[in-house]
């Protein structure tokens, strides 16, 4: 461990952005926190080797861990503590983010990873390909398919909400 203070500075500066990425990758703030926590633990163990580009290393680790978790994940019922409210809340921005998060969660894993890294993290196609271990062509096709599917899911959601208020 060559510079523990450097790791602390990295945490202060990058944690909010990395948490946002983890949340978008997983579709859940709680699971995103777990994903980020595990990735940061791995980063700390390898800090002397990764301190030249730690954010990129942590993002790569999050993508790989999330892929492994997703393969193991049971895809049955998902319990919830609170039932969703009917009607729009005054803070539509929060609700819009939740709708987007649910739509992202419905995308296949590769499409979700590519869309989040490409459009939320604003990474280049080459960077996304490197992070996910996929070809540039795959990143392009999965970006296109993921965005098309998101449009469909969000349009369906708007139509559903419109029917609720009619």
HELIX and SHEET records of a PDB file:
HELIX    1   1 UNK A    4  UNK A   26  1                                  23    
HELIX    2   2 UNK A   29  UNK A   45  1                                  17    
HELIX    3   3 UNK A   47  UNK A   50  1                                   4    
HELIX    4   4 UNK A   54  UNK A   72  1                                  19    
HELIX    5   5 UNK A   92  UNK A  105  1                                  14    
HELIX    6   6 UNK A  109  UNK A  115  1                                   7    
HELIX    7   7 UNK A  116  UNK A  120  3                                   5    
HELIX    8   8 UNK A  125  UNK A  132  1                                   8    
HELIX    9   9 UNK A  136  UNK A  165  1                                  30    
END                                                                             
